[in-house]
Amino acid sequence: MPQFTIYPAIDLKDGRCVRLRQGRADDATVYANDPVQAALHWKELGARRLHVVDLDGAFRGEPVHTEIVRRIVDAIGIPVQLGGGLRTDADIEKALAAGVGMAIIGTRALASADTIRAMARRFGERLAVGIDARNGLVQVKGWVETTGRTALDLAREADAEGVRAIICTDTATDGMMRGPNIPGMDAVCAAVSCDVIASGGVSSLDDIRRLLALKRPNLSGAIVGKALYEGAVTLPDLNAAAEEG
């Protein structure tokens, strides 16, 4: 099994590093006025990769913080994956040109299987599909709309059309620090052969151990946000737990 990677999260809103409670724009906590310094902080503590979300981009439907993302990439020198508002091929091209290692599409992945296939062929391993779900149903446009599509159905489709990685977020657990949806992550991993990155609710070393205990070879990492910013757990300890697993 490849090394399980911990991804510290940087969510960008109004040019600052914030965390939203269950994705609500009106329930934000500001953790850093300078996202670049926040990124450098996580690198200094041992981050191997970084997960960045353009929240304003997700709500507006187009990238807003491309220049800040470029500054983060230039400053830290480790791979950065970016999601939020990447609704067109041009948006993805701009993100990749800014140095992003992997661009994450969410809303656009709902368009059609043909769309996913074309994008997977064009961008290869630099494209991931972000599947945000509540009660098993996919949410889009910054989690403000819930579709009738199941997360498992979309995951299977993305995998079948050649997508190399899926970021799976349980929006009911995100920012709640109550642990991830373990059965849900297990079901997604069982349904696909591509890499799966878990997101939502990861807040302790035990959460990492429970994810690793699933022994799913395609479960490649976990995104951690609020728990790191609140000091509930440290990045070095998370990395150590991942290595032990």
C-alpha positions as CSV (number, residue, x, y, z in Angstrom):
1,M,0.0,0.0,0.0
2,P,1.4,3.4,-1.0
3,Q,2.2,5.9,1.8
4,F,-0.9,7.4,3.3
5,T,-0.7,11.2,3.0
6,I,-2.0,13.8,5.4
7,Y,-3.1,17.0,3.5
8,P,-3.4,20.1,5.6
9,A,-6.2,22.2,4.2
10,I,-6.2,25.9,3.4
11,D,-9.6,27.3,2.5
12,L,-9.5,30.8,0.9
13,K,-12.2,33.4,1.5
14,D,-11.8,37.1,1.0
15,G,-8.1,36.6,0.7
16,R,-7.7,34.9,4.1
17,C,-7.4,31.4,5.4
18,V,-10.7,30.3,7.0
19,R,-12.7,27.3,7.9
20,L,-16.4,27.0,7.3
21,R,-18.7,25.0,9.5
22,Q,-20.3,22.4,7.3
23,G,-19.5,24.6,4.3
24,R,-21.7,27.5,5.3
25,A,-20.4,30.8,4.1
26,D,-22.0,32.7,6.9
27,D,-20.3,30.5,9.5
28,A,-16.6,31.2,8.9
29,T,-13.7,31.3,11.3
30,V,-10.6,33.2,10.2
31,Y,-7.4,31.4,11.1
32,A,-4.8,33.4,9.1
33,N,-4.8,36.7,7.3
34,D,-1.9,35.6,5.1
35,P,-2.5,32.2,3.4
36,V,1.1,32.0,2.2
37,Q,2.4,32.1,5.8
38,A,-0.2,29.4,6.7
39,A,1.1,27.2,3.9
40,L,4.7,27.8,5.0
41,H,3.7,26.9,8.5
42,W,2.3,23.5,7.4
43,K,5.4,22.8,5.3
44,E,7.7,23.5,8.2
45,L,5.7,21.0,10.3
46,G,6.2,18.3,7.8
47,A,3.4,18.6,5.2
48,R,4.2,16.6,2.1
49,R,1.2,17.9,0.1
50,L,-1.3,20.7,0.6
51,H,-5.1,20.9,-0.1
52,V,-6.3,24.3,-1.1
53,V,-9.9,25.3,-1.8
54,D,-11.0,28.6,-3.4
55,L,-14.3,29.0,-1.4
56,D,-15.2,32.3,-3.1
57,G,-14.6,30.5,-6.4
58,A,-16.9,27.7,-5.4
59,F,-19.7,30.1,-4.6
60,R,-19.2,32.3,-7.6
61,G,-18.6,29.6,-10.1
62,E,-15.2,30.9,-11.3
63,P,-11.7,31.1,-9.7
64,V,-11.2,34.1,-7.5
65,H,-7.9,33.4,-5.7
66,T,-5.6,32.2,-8.5
67,E,-2.9,34.7,-7.7
68,I,-2.8,33.7,-4.0
69,V,-2.6,30.1,-5.1
70,R,0.3,30.9,-7.3
71,R,2.1,32.6,-4.4
72,I,1.5,29.6,-2.2
73,V,2.9,27.2,-4.8
74,D,5.9,29.3,-5.4
75,A,6.6,29.7,-1.7
76,I,6.3,26.1,-0.4
77,G,7.8,23.9,-3.2
78,I,5.5,20.9,-2.4
79,P,2.6,19.6,-4.4
80,V,-0.6,21.5,-4.1
81,Q,-4.1,20.3,-5.1
82,L,-6.8,22.9,-5.8
83,G,-10.5,22.9,-5.9
84,G,-13.3,25.5,-6.0
85,G,-14.9,27.2,-9.0
86,L,-13.0,25.2,-11.7
87,R,-15.9,24.9,-14.0
88,T,-14.2,25.1,-17.5
89,D,-11.1,23.7,-19.2
90,A,-9.7,27.3,-19.2
91,D,-10.1,27.5,-15.4
92,I,-8.2,24.2,-15.0
93,E,-5.5,25.4,-17.4
94,K,-5.0,28.6,-15.4
95,A,-4.7,26.6,-12.2
96,L,-2.2,24.3,-13.7
97,A,-0.3,27.2,-15.1
98,A,-0.2,28.7,-11.6
99,G,1.8,25.6,-10.6
100,V,-1.0,23.5,-9.1
101,G,-0.2,19.8,-9.2
102,M,-3.8,18.6,-9.4
103,A,-7.0,20.4,-10.2
104,I,-10.2,19.2,-8.6
105,I,-13.6,19.5,-10.4
106,G,-16.8,19.1,-8.5
107,T,-19.9,20.7,-10.1
108,R,-18.6,20.1,-13.6
109,A,-18.3,16.4,-13.0
110,L,-22.1,16.2,-12.9
111,A,-22.3,17.3,-16.5
112,S,-22.0,13.9,-18.2
113,A,-19.8,10.9,-18.5
114,D,-18.6,12.2,-21.9
115,T,-17.4,15.4,-20.1
116,I,-15.5,13.5,-17.4
117,R,-13.9,11.2,-20.1
118,A,-12.8,14.1,-22.2
119,M,-11.3,15.9,-19.2
120,A,-9.6,12.8,-17.9
121,R,-8.0,12.2,-21.3
122,R,-6.9,15.9,-21.5
123,F,-5.5,16.4,-18.0
124,G,-4.6,12.8,-16.9
125,E,-3.2,12.5,-13.4
126,R,-3.5,16.2,-12.9
127,L,-7.2,16.0,-12.7
128,A,-9.3,14.8,-9.7
129,V,-13.0,14.7,-9.1
130,G,-14.2,16.1,-5.8
131,I,-17.4,14.4,-4.5
132,D,-19.1,16.3,-1.7
133,A,-22.1,14.4,-0.3
134,R,-24.6,14.6,2.5
135,N,-26.6,11.5,3.3
136,G,-25.1,9.9,0.3
137,L,-26.3,12.5,-2.2
138,V,-23.9,14.8,-4.1
139,Q,-23.8,18.5,-3.3
140,V,-22.6,21.1,-5.7
141,K,-21.9,24.8,-6.1
142,G,-20.2,25.2,-2.8
143,W,-22.5,22.7,-1.1
144,V,-25.5,25.0,-1.6
145,E,-27.4,22.6,-3.9
146,T,-28.1,18.9,-3.2
147,T,-28.6,16.8,-6.3
148,G,-30.4,13.5,-6.7
149,R,-27.2,11.8,-7.7
150,T,-25.5,9.4,-5.3
151,A,-21.9,9.7,-4.3
152,L,-21.3,6.1,-5.2
153,D,-22.8,6.4,-8.6
154,L,-20.6,9.5,-9.4
155,A,-17.5,7.8,-8.0
156,R,-18.1,4.7,-10.2
157,E,-18.6,6.9,-13.3
158,A,-15.5,9.0,-12.7
159,D,-13.5,5.8,-12.2
160,A,-14.8,4.2,-15.3
161,E,-14.1,7.3,-17.4
162,G,-10.4,7.3,-16.4
163,V,-10.2,9.7,-13.4
164,R,-7.1,8.9,-11.3
165,A,-8.2,10.3,-8.0
166,I,-11.4,11.2,-6.1
167,I,-11.6,13.5,-3.1
168,C,-14.6,12.3,-1.1
169,T,-16.1,14.7,1.5
170,D,-18.9,14.0,3.9
171,T,-20.3,17.5,4.3
172,A,-22.3,16.5,7.4
173,T,-19.0,15.8,9.3
174,D,-16.9,18.6,7.8
175,G,-15.7,21.1,10.4
176,M,-17.5,19.2,13.2
177,M,-14.5,17.4,14.6
178,R,-16.5,14.3,15.3
179,G,-14.6,11.9,13.1
180,P,-15.1,10.9,9.4
181,N,-17.8,8.8,7.9
182,I,-15.9,5.5,8.0
183,P,-18.5,3.3,6.4
184,G,-19.0,5.9,3.7
185,M,-15.3,6.0,2.8
186,D,-15.1,2.3,2.9
187,A,-18.0,2.0,0.4
188,V,-16.4,4.5,-2.0
189,C,-13.0,2.7,-1.9
190,A,-14.7,-0.6,-2.5
191,A,-16.6,0.8,-5.5
192,V,-13.6,2.2,-7.4
193,S,-10.0,1.3,-8.4
194,C,-8.7,4.9,-8.5
195,D,-7.1,6.7,-5.5
196,V,-9.5,8.0,-2.9
197,I,-8.7,10.9,-0.5
198,A,-10.9,11.1,2.6
199,S,-12.2,14.5,3.8
200,G,-14.6,15.7,6.5
201,G,-14.4,15.3,10.2
202,V,-10.9,13.9,10.5
203,S,-9.7,15.3,13.9
204,S,-7.7,12.7,15.8
205,L,-5.0,10.1,15.5
206,D,-7.6,7.5,16.1
207,D,-9.5,8.7,13.0
208,I,-6.4,8.1,10.9
209,R,-6.0,4.6,12.4
210,R,-9.6,3.8,11.7
211,L,-9.2,4.8,8.1
212,L,-6.1,2.8,7.8
213,A,-7.8,-0.2,9.4
214,L,-10.1,-0.4,6.4
215,K,-7.0,-1.7,4.6
216,R,-8.2,-0.3,1.3
217,P,-5.1,0.0,-1.0
218,N,-6.6,2.8,-2.9
219,L,-7.3,5.0,0.2
220,S,-4.3,7.2,-0.3
221,G,-4.8,10.0,2.2
222,A,-6.9,12.3,4.4
223,I,-7.5,16.0,4.4
224,V,-7.4,17.7,7.8
225,G,-8.5,21.2,8.5
226,K,-10.2,22.6,11.6
227,A,-8.5,20.0,14.0
228,L,-5.1,21.3,13.0
229,Y,-6.1,25.0,13.3
230,E,-7.7,24.4,16.6
231,G,-4.8,22.5,18.0
232,A,-6.8,19.3,18.6
233,V,-4.0,17.3,16.9
234,T,-0.6,18.1,15.4
235,L,0.6,17.5,11.9
236,P,3.8,15.7,13.0
237,D,1.6,13.3,15.1
238,L,-0.8,12.7,12.2
239,N,2.1,12.0,9.9
240,A,3.5,9.5,12.4
241,A,0.2,7.8,12.7
242,A,0.0,7.5,8.9
243,E,3.5,6.0,8.7
244,E,2.7,3.5,11.5
245,G,-0.3,2.4,9.5
